Amino acid sequence: MNITQKILTLIKETDFDGFTAKQLYSLLATKSTSDRRIVQDALGELERSGEIYFDTHIRRYRLVNQETFGRAVFECNARGFGFLIRDDESDLFVPASKVNGAFNKDTVLYRRIEGTEDEAEIVKVLSRGMRELVGVYDKSNNARFVVPDDKRFVKDIYIQPKKDLNAKNGQKVVARITVYPVGRGKPEGEIIQVLGYPDEKDVDMLSVAASYGLSQQFNDDCVRQAERIPSVLQDKDYVGRRDLRNRRIFTIDGADAKDLDDAVSVTENADGTYSLGVHIADVSHYVKTGDAIDKEAFARGTSVYLPGTVYPMLPRELSNGICSLYQGVDRLTLTCEMTIDAKGKVVDSDIYQSVINSRHRLTYDEVQALLDGDEVTACLYSDIKDDLFSMKRLAEILQHKRDKRGNIEFASKEVAFVQDEQGRVTDVVLQNNSFSHQLIEEFMIVANETVAEYAAACCYPFVYRVHDKPDQDKLAVLLALMKGLGINVKHSSEIHNSVLQDALKQAEQTPYFHLVNDVMLRTMQKAKYSDVNTGHFGLASKCYCHFTSPIRRYPDLIVHRILTTAILGKMTDRALRAYEDMAFDAAKQSSVREKIADEAERKADDVKKCSYAETVIGKTFPARISGVTERGIYAELPNTVEGFISVDRLGGCFKYNAMQFCLYNDGARYALGDEVTVTVESVNKQACKIDFALAAD
């Protein structure tokens, strides 16, 4: 029995309510300073593992009671309080007085507060979550501090002498925390990167990237491995693969895309069925389990797309090189070939290794122009014109099938930023996805389902894309809202996809579509990755995965490895055990990294929208109320730029109705979805906050 086990046994098997360190030294017969140090290290290990904790009230080490204690990630609010984010359990509220030295994103040991349903206090910080922060350097009055951009990190960082990298007052910097405070003190740290002054070109996006730990650089081992990969296929690469280079295969992507990881082909058969080929870059041929690039790809989880730049999951030699399915060059792929009948049912499928040579690199705009009858584009792509119209017919069949089973289609709010040479945003343009986008989406969805169903039928370990049913409390609010708007919602205790789909279609015929769309979207759970298939509610799919983007998503890469092992007949018991662990780890890590990527992309968009709002201060626009709180309302311009109007600026005293999403008094009512006219009043880029005012009548 080692020392940690001895300590744990002592605390568990005695009637004492914990032990002081001195008592443990005595019971363990420590005789020297080195013996005591061993005991101290063991106590620290047991605290970090969450098995014991040091109760500061009685100065004793006590056993963690699993019913009242737990581990969680602390998410702090700028006002000092916060929430404990727990896996598969509801969040717990932590009052500011019970934070006990924890900072945002720290992993902590908590204890439930007696007499409350959802409150807890933090007992101990187990590990720090934010060690590097972006902020503004302030060295006025001979003091040196970094004021964090992220206001959830509630204290400034004191910069130690000669640790400021000669940063200038007011510059954006990256600070690394070297000393966390005890009690009410400030953390101490050093500046490790100077980004530049806030208004300099690209500093805004560099700041966002640094805030989320994003980097375009790869470590030396990754770079060396990537440089060793040939830029063209070798003779040995073709061995064992089906040669599809004579097929009419092509890519359809955005005009600016460089990581082209999916290509498509289609033929209409004499029996009325379609043969659809979805050909995906075979990244797993180049990135092997446990190599340098694989480890880095696992850590990153996904590529992150900020306006004007990308922070890739893979080195550019792969993402923009040998793996990208460029026109006119041979590329290795993993093909999912499906035979689909006139009702959209996949009646046969095959998954195999292949080699392709893309005929064309088309854009969504070109495809849409051709489908809309543009003769110039049709002439340019005359060799595949018929294929594109076949794809249109097949996509419509697949779309109809998904609609029938209850797929929920939300209104899109993607935007593009128009920038000048200095990087200033001159306009924000709402992106309206055409049918050409939908065409590719339908093909990717059916391929993802086909692959997932194959793996599930074979009982292989796998990474599924799952989406749970809506939270019941949020759903009750949504149903009450729709009923109040006169939308007929038929449902039982178990909500079905088709019910919400029908409600959204009803809302399209009313002035309240955007209101219902937004509230329904907020009601939905977040999709995630899992090694257990529980279905995808939003897509009304019983079995779903991500297979089609291994250049930019790590789960797709794991899916490719599993499929390749299976189709090559190498799925041994040893491989099954290895993939069980791999699928679990990849699902957990990728869900975490996806959340970080989403936050970074939203933050970057918000920063750019602030930059745009600065150019239109004083101008008036039509808007729609997009959020209602006790403090005021949020209004959204047609281009998605959102600003806040405080209750004070609304004038008068208002009551808040959470069920009807409105503020009201005897003279006025402001509800979610209402149309208003606003004037852009001010912008705080530091806080990423835009203030509106209601325009005068």
C-alpha positions as CSV (number, residue, x, y, z in Angstrom):
1,M,0.0,0.0,0.0
2,N,1.5,3.3,-1.1
3,I,1.4,6.6,0.9
4,T,-1.7,8.0,-0.8
5,Q,-3.6,4.8,-0.2
6,K,-2.5,4.8,3.5
7,I,-3.7,8.4,3.9
8,L,-7.0,7.7,2.2
9,T,-7.6,4.6,4.4
10,L,-6.8,6.5,7.6
11,I,-9.4,9.2,6.7
12,K,-12.0,6.7,5.6
13,E,-11.8,4.2,8.4
14,T,-11.7,6.4,11.4
15,D,-14.6,8.2,13.2
16,F,-12.7,11.5,13.3
17,D,-14.0,14.4,11.3
18,G,-10.8,14.9,9.4
19,F,-7.1,15.2,10.4
20,T,-4.7,18.0,10.7
21,A,-1.4,17.7,8.8
22,K,0.4,17.3,12.2
23,Q,-1.9,14.4,13.2
24,L,-1.3,12.7,9.9
25,Y,2.5,13.1,10.3
26,S,2.2,11.4,13.7
27,L,0.0,8.5,12.5
28,L,2.2,7.9,9.5
29,A,5.3,7.9,11.7
30,T,7.2,10.5,9.7
31,K,10.7,11.1,11.2
32,S,12.3,13.6,8.9
33,T,11.6,16.7,6.7
34,S,11.9,14.5,3.6
35,D,9.2,12.1,5.1
36,R,6.9,15.1,5.7
37,R,7.4,16.3,2.2
38,I,6.4,12.9,0.8
39,V,3.2,13.1,2.9
40,Q,2.5,16.7,1.7
41,D,2.9,15.6,-1.9
42,A,0.5,12.7,-1.4
43,L,-2.0,15.1,0.2
44,G,-1.7,17.4,-2.7
45,E,-2.3,14.5,-5.2
46,L,-5.4,13.4,-3.3
47,E,-6.7,17.0,-3.3
48,R,-6.2,17.3,-7.0
49,S,-8.0,14.0,-7.7
50,G,-10.9,15.3,-5.6
51,E,-10.8,12.5,-3.0
52,I,-10.1,14.7,0.0
53,Y,-10.1,18.5,0.6
54,F,-8.6,20.8,3.2
55,D,-11.4,22.5,5.2
56,T,-10.1,26.0,5.9
57,H,-12.7,26.5,8.7
58,I,-11.4,23.7,10.9
59,R,-7.9,23.4,9.4
60,R,-8.4,19.6,8.7
61,Y,-8.2,17.3,5.7
62,R,-11.6,15.7,5.2
63,L,-13.0,13.0,2.9
64,V,-15.0,14.2,0.0
65,N,-18.6,13.1,0.2
66,Q,-19.7,12.4,-3.3
67,E,-23.3,13.4,-2.6
68,T,-22.4,17.0,-1.6
69,F,-19.1,17.5,-3.4
70,G,-18.1,17.4,-7.0
71,R,-15.7,18.6,-9.7
72,A,-16.7,21.2,-12.3
73,V,-15.5,24.0,-14.5
74,F,-16.2,27.5,-13.0
75,E,-17.6,30.1,-15.4
76,C,-17.3,33.5,-13.8
77,N,-19.5,36.6,-14.4
78,A,-17.9,40.0,-14.6
79,R,-19.8,40.9,-11.4
80,G,-18.0,38.2,-9.4
81,F,-20.5,35.5,-9.1
82,G,-20.5,32.5,-11.5
83,F,-21.7,29.0,-12.4
84,L,-20.4,25.5,-12.2
85,I,-20.6,23.7,-15.5
86,R,-21.0,20.0,-14.9
87,D,-21.0,17.1,-17.4
88,D,-24.6,15.9,-18.1
89,E,-26.0,17.8,-15.0
90,S,-27.6,21.2,-14.5
91,D,-25.4,24.1,-13.7
92,L,-24.9,25.3,-10.1
93,F,-24.9,29.0,-9.0
94,V,-21.9,30.2,-7.0
95,P,-22.4,33.5,-5.1
96,A,-19.5,36.0,-5.3
97,S,-18.8,35.4,-1.6
98,K,-18.3,31.7,-2.2
99,V,-15.8,31.9,-5.1
100,N,-12.8,31.3,-2.8
101,G,-10.1,32.5,-5.2
102,A,-11.3,30.8,-8.3
103,F,-11.1,32.5,-11.7
104,N,-12.9,31.9,-14.9
105,K,-12.4,28.5,-16.5
106,D,-10.7,27.0,-13.4
107,T,-11.5,23.4,-12.6
108,V,-12.7,23.3,-9.0
109,L,-13.9,21.1,-6.2
110,Y,-17.2,22.4,-5.0
111,R,-19.6,21.7,-2.1
112,R,-23.4,22.0,-2.3
113,I,-24.8,24.7,0.0
114,E,-27.3,23.2,2.5
115,G,-30.9,24.5,2.2
116,T,-30.5,25.4,-1.5
117,E,-31.4,23.5,-4.6
118,D,-28.8,24.9,-7.0
119,E,-26.2,26.7,-5.1
120,A,-22.6,25.7,-4.2
121,E,-19.4,27.1,-2.8
122,I,-16.0,26.5,-4.2
123,V,-13.8,24.5,-1.8
124,K,-10.6,24.4,-3.8
125,V,-9.1,25.2,-7.2
126,L,-7.9,22.0,-8.7
127,S,-6.3,23.4,-11.9
128,R,-6.2,26.8,-13.5
129,G,-8.1,27.3,-16.7
130,M,-6.7,30.7,-17.9
131,R,-3.0,31.1,-17.8
132,E,-2.6,33.4,-20.7
133,L,-4.8,36.5,-21.3
134,V,-5.1,39.3,-23.9
135,G,-5.5,42.8,-22.6
136,V,-4.5,46.4,-22.7
137,Y,-1.2,47.4,-21.1
138,D,-1.6,50.2,-18.5
139,K,1.6,51.6,-17.0
140,S,0.4,54.9,-15.8
141,N,1.5,56.2,-12.4
142,N,4.5,53.9,-12.4
143,A,2.3,50.9,-11.9
144,R,2.3,48.1,-14.6
145,F,-0.9,46.2,-15.2
146,V,-2.6,44.3,-18.0
147,V,-6.4,45.0,-18.0
148,P,-7.9,41.8,-19.5
149,D,-10.3,42.0,-22.5
150,D,-12.3,39.2,-21.0
151,K,-14.2,40.8,-18.2
152,R,-15.0,37.4,-16.7
153,F,-11.4,37.4,-15.5
154,V,-12.3,39.8,-12.8
155,K,-8.8,41.1,-11.7
156,D,-6.1,43.0,-13.5
157,I,-2.7,41.3,-13.8
158,Y,0.3,43.0,-12.1
159,I,3.3,42.9,-14.4
160,Q,6.6,42.2,-12.7
161,P,9.5,44.6,-13.2
162,K,11.5,44.0,-16.5
163,K,8.8,41.6,-17.6
164,D,6.9,43.8,-20.0
165,L,8.8,43.2,-23.3
166,N,9.1,47.0,-23.6
167,A,5.4,47.2,-24.4
168,K,3.9,50.8,-24.7
169,N,1.1,52.2,-22.7
170,G,-2.3,51.3,-24.4
171,Q,-1.0,48.5,-26.5
172,K,-2.7,45.1,-26.8
173,V,-0.6,42.4,-25.3
174,V,-0.6,38.7,-24.2
175,A,0.2,38.2,-20.5
176,R,1.1,34.9,-18.9
177,I,0.1,34.6,-15.2
178,T,3.0,33.4,-13.1
179,V,1.6,33.8,-9.6
180,Y,-2.1,33.4,-8.6
181,P,-3.2,35.5,-5.6
182,V,-4.1,34.3,-2.1
183,G,-7.1,36.2,-0.8
184,R,-7.9,39.6,-2.3
185,G,-4.5,40.2,-4.0
186,K,-4.0,40.5,-7.8
187,P,-2.4,37.9,-10.0
188,E,1.1,38.6,-11.1
189,G,2.5,37.8,-14.6
190,E,4.7,38.7,-17.5
191,I,4.0,40.0,-21.0
192,I,4.9,37.3,-23.6
193,Q,3.7,39.0,-26.8
194,V,3.0,42.6,-27.9
195,L,0.2,42.6,-30.5
196,G,0.1,46.4,-31.2
197,Y,-2.2,49.3,-30.7
198,P,-5.9,48.5,-30.9
199,D,-6.5,50.4,-34.1
200,E,-3.6,49.0,-36.0
201,K,-4.5,46.6,-38.9
202,D,-5.2,42.9,-37.9
203,V,-4.6,43.6,-34.2
204,D,-8.3,43.0,-33.5
205,M,-8.2,39.4,-35.0
206,L,-4.8,38.7,-33.5
207,S,-6.3,39.6,-30.1
208,V,-9.3,37.3,-30.5
209,A,-7.0,34.5,-31.7
210,A,-4.7,34.9,-28.7
211,S,-7.6,35.1,-26.3
212,Y,-8.7,31.6,-27.3
213,G,-5.2,30.1,-27.7
214,L,-5.3,29.9,-31.5
215,S,-2.2,29.7,-33.5
216,Q,-1.3,29.4,-37.2
217,Q,2.1,28.1,-36.3
218,F,2.8,24.4,-35.7
219,N,5.5,22.9,-33.5
220,D,8.8,21.8,-34.9
221,D,7.9,18.1,-35.0
222,C,4.7,18.8,-37.0
223,V,6.6,21.1,-39.4
224,R,9.3,18.4,-40.0
225,Q,6.7,15.7,-40.6
226,A,4.7,17.9,-42.9
227,E,7.8,18.8,-44.9
228,R,8.6,15.1,-45.5
229,I,5.2,14.5,-47.1
230,P,5.5,14.5,-50.9
231,S,3.5,17.2,-52.7
232,V,2.4,14.8,-55.4
233,L,1.2,11.2,-55.3
234,Q,3.8,8.4,-55.4
235,D,3.3,5.1,-57.3
236,K,2.8,3.2,-54.0
237,D,-0.1,5.5,-53.1
238,Y,-2.3,4.1,-55.9
239,V,-2.0,0.5,-54.8
240,G,-5.3,-1.1,-53.6
241,R,-7.5,1.8,-54.5
242,R,-10.3,2.1,-57.1
243,D,-9.3,4.3,-59.9
244,L,-12.0,6.9,-60.4
245,R,-10.0,9.4,-62.4
246,N,-12.1,8.9,-65.5
247,R,-15.3,9.8,-63.7
248,R,-16.9,13.2,-63.9
249,I,-16.0,14.3,-60.4
250,F,-15.8,17.9,-59.3
251,T,-15.9,20.2,-56.2
252,I,-18.4,22.9,-55.3
253,D,-17.2,25.4,-52.6
254,G,-17.1,29.0,-51.6
255,A,-15.0,31.3,-53.9
256,D,-12.3,31.8,-51.1
257,A,-12.1,28.2,-49.9
258,K,-8.6,26.6,-50.1
259,D,-9.2,23.4,-48.0
260,L,-11.3,21.4,-50.5
261,D,-12.1,18.2,-48.8
262,D,-15.2,16.9,-50.6
263,A,-16.0,16.2,-54.2
264,V,-19.2,14.8,-55.8
265,S,-20.4,12.8,-58.8
266,V,-23.8,11.6,-59.9
267,T,-25.4,9.5,-62.6
268,E,-29.1,8.8,-63.3
269,N,-29.7,5.1,-63.8
270,A,-32.2,3.4,-66.2
271,D,-34.3,2.1,-63.3
272,G,-35.0,5.6,-62.0
273,T,-32.4,5.5,-59.2
274,Y,-29.4,7.8,-58.8
275,S,-25.8,6.8,-58.1
276,L,-24.3,9.4,-55.9
277,G,-20.6,9.4,-55.1
278,V,-19.3,11.5,-52.2
279,H,-15.5,11.5,-52.3
280,I,-13.7,12.8,-49.3
281,A,-10.0,13.6,-48.9
282,D,-8.2,10.7,-47.3
283,V,-6.3,12.6,-44.6
284,S,-5.9,9.3,-42.6
285,H,-3.4,8.1,-45.3
286,Y,-1.0,10.9,-44.3
287,V,-1.8,11.4,-40.6
288,K,-1.3,8.3,-38.5
289,T,-2.4,7.6,-35.0
290,G,-0.1,9.1,-32.4
291,D,2.3,10.9,-34.8
292,A,3.2,14.6,-34.3
293,I,0.5,16.0,-36.6
294,D,-2.1,13.7,-35.1
295,K,-1.3,14.8,-31.6
296,E,-1.6,18.5,-32.6
297,A,-4.8,17.9,-34.6
298,F,-6.3,16.2,-31.6
299,A,-5.3,19.2,-29.4
300,R,-6.8,21.7,-31.9
301,G,-9.9,19.6,-32.6
302,T,-11.1,21.8,-35.5
303,S,-10.0,24.6,-37.8
304,V,-11.2,28.0,-36.7
305,Y,-12.4,30.5,-39.3
306,L,-12.1,34.2,-38.3
307,P,-12.9,37.0,-40.8
308,G,-10.1,37.1,-43.4
309,T,-8.1,34.2,-42.0
310,V,-8.1,30.6,-40.8
311,Y,-6.4,28.8,-37.9
312,P,-6.1,25.4,-39.4
313,M,-6.2,22.0,-37.7
314,L,-3.6,20.6,-40.0
315,P,-0.4,22.2,-41.4
316,R,-0.9,24.0,-44.7
317,E,1.2,21.4,-46.6
318,L,-1.8,19.1,-46.0
319,S,-4.9,21.4,-45.7
320,N,-4.0,23.6,-48.6
321,G,-1.7,21.0,-50.4
322,I,-1.7,17.2,-50.9
323,C,-5.1,16.6,-49.2
324,S,-7.0,19.4,-50.9
325,L,-9.0,18.2,-53.9
326,Y,-7.8,20.7,-56.4
327,Q,-8.8,20.6,-60.1
328,G,-6.7,18.6,-62.4
329,V,-4.5,16.7,-59.9
330,D,-4.6,13.2,-58.6
331,R,-5.8,12.9,-55.0
332,L,-6.4,10.1,-52.5
333,T,-10.0,9.9,-51.3
334,L,-12.4,7.7,-49.2
335,T,-15.5,7.3,-51.3
336,C,-19.1,6.7,-50.1
337,E,-21.1,5.5,-53.1
338,M,-24.8,5.3,-52.7
339,T,-27.7,4.1,-54.9
340,I,-30.7,6.3,-54.0
341,D,-34.3,5.6,-55.2
342,A,-36.9,8.1,-56.3
343,K,-38.1,8.5,-52.7
344,G,-34.7,9.4,-51.4
345,K,-34.0,6.0,-49.8
346,V,-30.5,4.6,-49.9
347,V,-31.0,1.2,-51.3
348,D,-27.4,0.2,-51.6
349,S,-24.0,1.7,-50.6
350,D,-20.3,1.0,-50.7
351,I,-17.4,2.6,-48.9
352,Y,-13.9,2.2,-50.3
353,Q,-10.5,3.8,-50.8
354,S,-10.2,5.6,-54.1
355,V,-8.1,8.0,-56.2
356,I,-9.8,10.9,-58.1
357,N,-8.9,13.7,-60.4
358,S,-11.3,16.6,-60.0
359,R,-12.6,17.9,-63.4
360,H,-13.6,21.3,-62.1
361,R,-13.3,23.6,-59.1
362,L,-16.8,25.2,-59.1
363,T,-18.2,27.9,-56.8
364,Y,-21.6,28.0,-55.3
365,D,-22.4,31.1,-57.3
366,E,-21.4,29.5,-60.6
367,V,-23.5,26.4,-59.9
368,Q,-26.5,28.6,-59.0
369,A,-26.1,30.7,-62.1
370,L,-26.0,27.5,-64.3
371,L,-29.1,26.1,-62.5
372,D,-30.9,29.4,-63.0
373,G,-30.3,29.3,-66.8
374,D,-27.1,31.4,-67.3
375,E,-25.9,30.4,-70.8
376,V,-22.3,31.6,-70.3
377,T,-21.8,29.5,-67.2
378,A,-23.6,26.5,-68.9
379,C,-21.2,26.8,-71.8
380,L,-18.2,27.0,-69.5
381,Y,-19.2,23.8,-67.8
382,S,-20.9,22.0,-70.7
383,D,-19.3,18.7,-69.9
384,I,-21.0,18.5,-66.5
385,K,-24.1,20.6,-67.1
386,D,-26.4,17.5,-67.2
387,D,-24.8,16.1,-64.0
388,L,-25.5,19.4,-62.2
389,F,-29.2,19.2,-63.2
390,S,-29.3,15.6,-62.1
391,M,-27.8,16.7,-58.8
392,K,-30.5,19.3,-58.5
393,R,-33.2,16.7,-58.9
394,L,-31.6,14.3,-56.4
395,A,-31.1,17.1,-53.9
396,E,-34.8,18.1,-54.1
397,I,-35.7,14.4,-53.5
398,L,-33.4,14.2,-50.5
399,Q,-34.7,17.5,-49.1
400,H,-38.3,16.4,-49.4
401,K,-37.5,13.2,-47.7
402,R,-35.9,15.0,-44.7
403,D,-38.8,17.5,-44.5
404,K,-41.3,14.6,-44.3
405,R,-39.5,13.0,-41.4
406,G,-39.4,16.3,-39.4
407,N,-36.1,18.1,-40.2
408,I,-36.1,21.6,-38.6
409,E,-34.6,24.3,-40.9
410,F,-33.7,27.5,-39.1
411,A,-33.2,30.9,-40.8
412,S,-29.5,31.4,-41.5
413,K,-27.6,34.5,-40.2
414,E,-24.2,34.2,-41.8
415,V,-22.5,37.5,-42.7
416,A,-19.5,38.7,-44.7
417,F,-17.4,41.7,-43.8
418,V,-16.4,44.3,-46.4
419,Q,-13.0,45.8,-45.3
420,D,-10.8,48.5,-46.7
421,E,-7.0,48.2,-47.1
422,Q,-6.4,49.2,-43.4
423,G,-8.7,46.4,-42.2
424,R,-11.6,48.8,-41.2
425,V,-15.0,47.3,-41.8
426,T,-17.1,49.4,-44.2
427,D,-20.1,47.1,-44.5
428,V,-21.7,44.0,-43.1
429,V,-23.5,41.9,-45.7
430,L,-26.0,39.2,-44.9
431,Q,-25.2,35.9,-46.7
432,N,-28.2,34.3,-48.4
433,N,-27.4,30.7,-49.1
434,S,-28.7,29.6,-52.5
435,F,-30.0,26.2,-53.5
436,S,-26.4,25.3,-54.6
437,H,-25.4,25.4,-50.9
438,Q,-28.4,23.2,-50.1
439,L,-27.5,20.8,-52.8
440,I,-24.1,20.1,-51.3
441,E,-25.5,20.0,-47.8
442,E,-28.0,17.3,-48.8
443,F,-25.3,15.1,-50.3
444,M,-23.1,15.5,-47.2
445,I,-25.9,14.7,-44.9
446,V,-26.9,11.5,-46.7
447,A,-23.3,10.4,-46.8
448,N,-22.9,11.1,-43.1
449,E,-26.0,9.0,-42.3
450,T,-24.9,6.2,-44.6
451,V,-21.5,5.9,-43.0
452,A,-22.9,6.1,-39.4
453,E,-25.5,3.5,-40.1
454,Y,-22.9,1.2,-41.5
455,A,-20.7,1.5,-38.4
456,A,-23.7,1.1,-36.1
457,A,-24.8,-2.0,-37.9
458,C,-21.3,-3.5,-37.6
459,C,-21.2,-2.5,-33.9
460,Y,-17.8,-0.7,-34.4
461,P,-16.6,1.9,-31.9
462,F,-17.4,5.2,-33.5
463,V,-17.7,9.0,-33.1
464,Y,-21.3,10.0,-33.7
465,R,-22.8,13.5,-34.0
466,V,-25.7,13.6,-31.6
467,H,-28.3,16.2,-30.8
468,D,-30.6,15.7,-27.8
469,K,-34.2,16.8,-27.5
470,P,-35.0,20.3,-26.2
471,D,-34.8,21.0,-22.5
472,Q,-38.3,20.6,-21.0
473,D,-38.4,23.9,-19.2
474,K,-37.2,25.9,-22.2
475,L,-39.7,23.9,-24.4
476,A,-42.6,24.9,-22.1
477,V,-41.7,28.6,-22.5
478,L,-41.5,28.1,-26.3
479,L,-44.9,26.3,-26.5
480,A,-46.6,28.9,-24.3
481,L,-45.2,31.7,-26.5
482,M,-46.4,30.1,-29.7
483,K,-49.8,29.4,-28.2
484,G,-50.1,33.1,-27.3
485,L,-49.2,34.0,-30.9
486,G,-52.0,31.8,-32.2
487,I,-49.7,29.1,-33.6
488,N,-51.4,25.7,-33.3
489,V,-49.0,23.3,-31.7
490,K,-50.1,19.7,-31.4
491,H,-47.9,17.7,-29.0
492,S,-47.9,15.0,-26.4
493,S,-45.5,14.5,-23.5
494,E,-42.8,13.5,-26.0
495,I,-42.1,16.3,-28.4
496,H,-41.4,15.2,-32.0
497,N,-39.3,17.0,-34.6
498,S,-42.3,17.4,-37.0
499,V,-44.2,19.4,-34.3
500,L,-41.6,22.1,-34.2
501,Q,-41.1,21.9,-37.9
502,D,-44.8,22.5,-38.5
503,A,-44.9,25.4,-35.9
504,L,-42.0,27.1,-37.7
505,K,-43.8,26.8,-41.1
506,Q,-46.9,28.3,-39.5
507,A,-44.8,31.1,-38.1
508,E,-43.5,31.9,-41.7
509,Q,-47.1,33.1,-42.5
510,T,-47.1,35.5,-39.6
511,P,-45.2,38.7,-38.6
512,Y,-43.7,36.6,-35.8
513,F,-41.5,34.3,-37.8
514,H,-38.2,35.8,-36.6
515,L,-39.4,35.8,-33.0
516,V,-40.4,32.1,-33.2
517,N,-37.3,31.2,-35.1
518,D,-35.0,32.8,-32.5
519,V,-36.7,31.4,-29.4
520,M,-36.9,27.9,-30.9
521,L,-33.2,28.1,-31.8
522,R,-32.4,29.1,-28.2
523,T,-34.6,26.2,-26.9
524,M,-32.5,23.6,-28.8
525,Q,-29.7,21.7,-27.1
526,K,-26.2,22.1,-28.5
527,A,-25.2,19.3,-30.9
528,K,-22.0,17.4,-29.8
529,Y,-19.8,14.4,-30.4
530,S,-20.3,11.1,-28.6
531,D,-19.2,7.5,-28.8
532,V,-22.8,6.5,-28.1
533,N,-25.4,7.0,-30.8
534,T,-28.5,8.8,-29.4
535,G,-29.7,10.3,-32.7
536,H,-29.8,13.8,-34.0
537,F,-33.0,15.6,-33.1
538,G,-32.6,18.7,-35.3
539,L,-32.0,16.6,-38.5
540,A,-34.6,14.0,-37.5
541,S,-31.9,11.4,-38.0
542,K,-31.6,8.2,-36.0
543,C,-27.9,7.8,-36.8
544,Y,-25.5,10.5,-37.8
545,C,-21.8,11.3,-37.9
546,H,-19.3,13.7,-39.4
547,F,-17.4,12.0,-42.2
548,T,-17.1,14.7,-44.9
549,S,-14.5,17.2,-43.5
550,P,-11.4,15.5,-42.2
551,I,-9.1,18.4,-43.2
552,R,-10.8,20.7,-40.7
553,R,-12.5,18.4,-38.1
554,Y,-10.8,15.8,-36.0
555,P,-13.9,13.5,-35.5
556,D,-14.0,13.0,-39.3
557,L,-10.4,11.9,-39.2
558,I,-11.2,9.2,-36.6
559,V,-14.2,8.1,-38.5
560,H,-12.0,7.6,-41.6
561,R,-9.5,5.6,-39.6
562,I,-12.2,3.3,-38.3
563,L,-13.8,2.9,-41.8
564,T,-10.4,2.2,-43.4
565,T,-9.5,-0.5,-40.9
566,A,-12.9,-2.1,-41.4
567,I,-12.9,-2.1,-45.2
568,L,-9.4,-3.5,-45.3
569,G,-10.5,-6.4,-43.1
570,K,-8.2,-5.4,-40.2
571,M,-10.7,-4.8,-37.5
572,T,-9.2,-7.2,-34.9
573,D,-10.1,-7.4,-31.3
574,R,-7.0,-5.3,-30.5
575,A,-8.1,-2.7,-33.0
576,L,-11.6,-2.7,-31.6
577,R,-10.3,-2.0,-28.1
578,A,-8.0,0.7,-29.3
579,Y,-10.8,2.4,-31.2
580,E,-13.1,2.3,-28.2
581,D,-10.7,4.5,-26.3
582,M,-9.9,6.6,-29.3
583,A,-13.6,7.3,-30.1
584,F,-14.4,8.3,-26.5
585,D,-11.4,10.6,-26.2
586,A,-12.0,12.2,-29.6
587,A,-15.7,12.8,-28.9
588,K,-14.9,14.5,-25.6
589,Q,-12.0,16.6,-26.8
590,S,-13.7,17.6,-30.0
591,S,-16.9,18.7,-28.3
592,V,-14.7,21.0,-26.0
593,R,-12.7,22.4,-28.9
594,E,-15.8,22.9,-31.0
595,K,-17.3,25.1,-28.2
596,I,-14.1,27.1,-28.0
597,A,-14.0,27.6,-31.8
598,D,-17.7,28.7,-31.8
599,E,-17.0,31.2,-29.1
600,A,-13.9,32.6,-30.9
601,E,-15.8,32.9,-34.2
602,R,-18.7,34.7,-32.5
603,K,-16.3,37.0,-30.7
604,A,-14.5,37.8,-33.9
605,D,-17.8,38.6,-35.7
606,D,-18.8,40.8,-32.7
607,V,-15.5,42.7,-32.9
608,K,-15.9,43.3,-36.6
609,K,-19.5,44.5,-36.1
610,C,-18.2,47.0,-33.5
611,S,-15.7,48.2,-36.1
612,Y,-18.6,48.7,-38.5
613,A,-20.8,50.4,-36.0
614,E,-18.2,53.0,-35.3
615,T,-18.5,54.2,-38.9
616,V,-22.3,54.7,-38.6
617,I,-22.6,56.4,-35.2
618,G,-25.5,58.8,-35.4
619,K,-27.2,57.1,-38.3
620,T,-30.7,55.6,-38.0
621,F,-31.8,52.1,-39.1
622,P,-34.9,49.9,-39.0
623,A,-34.3,47.1,-36.5
624,R,-36.0,44.2,-34.7
625,I,-36.0,43.5,-31.0
626,S,-33.8,40.4,-30.6
627,G,-33.5,40.1,-26.8
628,V,-35.4,41.3,-23.8
629,T,-34.0,41.5,-20.2
630,E,-34.9,43.3,-17.0
631,R,-32.2,45.8,-17.8
632,G,-33.4,46.7,-21.3
633,I,-33.8,45.4,-24.9
634,Y,-31.4,44.3,-27.6
635,A,-32.2,45.3,-31.2
636,E,-30.8,43.8,-34.4
637,L,-30.2,45.6,-37.6
638,P,-31.1,43.8,-40.9
639,N,-27.4,43.0,-41.3
640,T,-27.3,41.3,-37.8
641,V,-25.4,44.1,-36.0
642,E,-26.9,44.1,-32.5
643,G,-27.0,46.9,-30.0
644,F,-28.5,47.4,-26.5
645,I,-31.0,50.0,-25.3
646,S,-31.1,50.3,-21.5
647,V,-34.4,50.8,-19.6
648,D,-33.2,54.3,-18.7
649,R,-33.0,55.1,-22.4
650,L,-36.5,53.7,-23.0
651,G,-37.9,56.2,-20.5
652,G,-40.1,55.4,-17.6
653,C,-40.4,52.4,-15.3
654,F,-41.0,48.9,-16.9
655,K,-42.0,45.5,-15.7
656,Y,-40.4,42.4,-17.2
657,N,-42.5,39.3,-18.4
658,A,-40.1,36.4,-18.9
659,M,-42.8,34.2,-20.4
660,Q,-43.8,36.7,-23.1
661,F,-40.3,38.1,-23.6
662,C,-41.3,41.7,-23.1
663,L,-40.9,44.9,-21.1
664,Y,-44.1,46.9,-20.5
665,N,-45.8,49.7,-18.6
666,D,-49.0,51.6,-19.0
667,G,-47.7,53.5,-21.9
668,A,-45.5,51.2,-23.9
669,R,-44.6,47.5,-24.6
670,Y,-41.4,46.2,-26.1
671,A,-41.5,42.5,-27.0
672,L,-39.1,40.1,-28.7
673,G,-39.7,40.3,-32.5
674,D,-41.1,43.8,-32.5
675,E,-40.0,46.2,-35.2
676,V,-38.3,49.5,-34.0
677,T,-36.2,52.3,-35.5
678,V,-32.9,52.9,-33.8
679,T,-30.0,55.2,-33.9
680,V,-26.4,54.0,-33.3
681,E,-25.4,56.0,-30.3
682,S,-21.9,54.7,-29.1
683,V,-19.5,51.9,-29.4
684,N,-17.2,50.4,-26.7
685,K,-14.7,48.2,-28.6
686,Q,-12.9,47.2,-25.4
687,A,-16.1,45.7,-24.0
688,C,-17.4,44.8,-27.5
689,K,-20.6,46.6,-26.8
690,I,-22.8,48.7,-29.0
691,D,-25.5,51.1,-27.6
692,F,-28.6,52.1,-29.5
693,A,-31.3,54.6,-28.8
694,L,-34.8,54.5,-30.0
695,A,-35.1,57.0,-32.9
696,A,-37.4,59.9,-32.4
697,D,-40.8,59.7,-34.1
